[in-house]
């Protein structure tokens, strides 16, 4: 079998086309990738807490994961609540 060797300008054009197509695909699929990346980051952040619950408190894996998620949701809800209180406390008028 013979290997085809393309000239430099053809390889460069194909590489640039591939890069542009990758960015277009990522732009179109951002509605899928953004929640997946957020979930991945949340899982990475909750992993040490989950390990703490499994080793120190001797909870089962499912119970530790459930408790970690519940604590995360409670923390996020408290953060949003206190931020909403701060936003409500802003004065309604703008300075002239």
N, C-alpha and C positions, 0 to 999 in steps of 0.2 A: 504494500500500500504506500502511496506517495503522499507526502505532506506538502500542502500548499503554503508557501511563504508569501504573505502579503507585503507590499511596500509600506514604508513608514507612514505616508500620508493616509493610506487606507486603514491601517491599524489605529491611527490617531482619530480619524473620522468615526470609526466604529466605537472606540472608547468614549468619545464625547457624546455620541448618540446614546450609548448605554447609560451614561451618567445622567443625561437629560431625561431619559425614559424612567430611570429609577426614581428621580425626584418627582416626576409627574405622577407615578404610581403611588408614591408615598403621600403626595398631596391629596390625591383622590381617596386614599384609604386612611386618612387621618382620623376619621370618625371611628375607625376600628382600633387603630394603633394607640391613640391617646388614652382611652380607658384601659387598654391592656398594659401600657407602661405605668399608669397610675396604680393599677392593681399590683404590678410587680414591685414597685417601690414601696407600697404599703406592706406587702408580704415581707420584703427585706427588712423594713423597720420593725415589724412585729415578731420577727424570728427570735431575737434575744429574749423578749418577754415570754414567748411561748416556751423556749428552752428553760427559762427560770421556773415557770409553772410546772413543767414536766419533771425537772430534777429536784428542785428544792421543796416544792409543795406536793410532789408525787401525784400529780393529776394524770389522768390518761391523756393520750394524744388528742382525741376529739374534744375532751373537756377543756384542755389547755388552749386549743385553737379557738373554741367557742368563747371562752372567757377573754382571750386576747382581742377578738373581734368586738365583743361587747364593750370592753374598756376603750377600744379605739373609737367606736361610734359615740360613746358617752363623752369622751374627750373632745371629739370634733363638734358635737352638739353644744357642749359648754362653751367652746371657743366661738362658735357662730352666735350663740346667745349673747355673750359678753360683747362681741363686736357689734351686734345689733343694738345693744344698749348704748354703746358709745356713739353710734351713728344717729340714734334717736335724740341723744343729748346735744347734738350740734344745734347752734342757733339757726332759725329758719330764715333770717334775713341776711342778705349779703351786704358787706360794707360798700358805701358809695364810692 
